[in-house]
Amino acid sequence: MLQYSFFVNAMIGVAVISVAAAVIGTYIITRRLVAISGGITHACFGGLGLGYFLGINPVITAAVFAVASALGVEWLSSRVRVREDSAIAVIWALGMAVGVLFVFLTPGYVPELNSFLFGNILTITRADIAVFGVFTALLLAFFAIWHRQIIAVAFDRDFARVAGLPVTLISTVITMFIAVGIVLTIRLVGVMLLMSMLSLPMMTAETRFRRFRPMMLASVAISLVASLGGLWLSVYVDVPCSALIVLIMSAVYLAALPFRRR
């Protein structure tokens, strides 16, 4: 299989995506914001529908919707004092409603919609790898520079605010990283796998680790092993690799539960 460029691209792409998803997912799990990934993902559906309706690149409109929805959640929770889970629910429902409306109004059949819903790792190109590589590099640089501040904001926002840390700035930047990362990967891995990559490896790491950095490193390792293992296994059993990756991540999490730290 290594003779085929599309398979090599898939291996490299899923490895880079695994690293970025583990870094973002560790913050999401620590902040107890698993639902925000689902909210932004489904809000992107509104951008996809608008893009198809206007006849422009749906990735661009999806990116606009993702960033706007992420900033909307942050604004509602910090300024209007709406609970974050309630703000996510509003953005989630609004994005889906707008997407359904514009997909219905778009004449003809929308052929690429399934690729955004289910994804196809084997369609990753060198250009996709380059773009997501730059995104991952910026993400790692931000976490390296603001490491201590991010930990403080992730575990206790009130303490971080009293200590004079830029809580709003850090939360907004990370939320935008989450939004852009979702837009860049949703067409490649689909909604189902994306949600799993942002939660299951970190939940597994959380059963053994309580510190932010070890949890992040363990999440990267689990995500890499499950993603590459599912990709190779799909070659032999001839089923979609996305489903196998999710099943492997779920199996590892269930196997780790009896040995979790008390």
Buried (B, 14 or more C-beta within 10 A) or exposed (E): EEEEEEBBBBBBBBBBBBBBBBBBBBBBBBBEBBBBBBBBBBBBBBBBBBBBBEEEEBBEBBBBBBBBBBBBBBBBBBEEEBEBBEBBBBBBEBBBEBBEBBBEEBEEEBEEBEBBBBBBBBBBEEEBBEEBBEBBEEBEEBBEEBEEBBBBBBEEBEEBBEEEBBBBEBBBBBBBBBBBBBBBBBBBBBBBBBBBBBBBBBBBBBBEBEEBEEBBBBBBBBBBBBBBBBBBBBEEEEEBBBBBBBBBBBEBBEEBEEEEEE
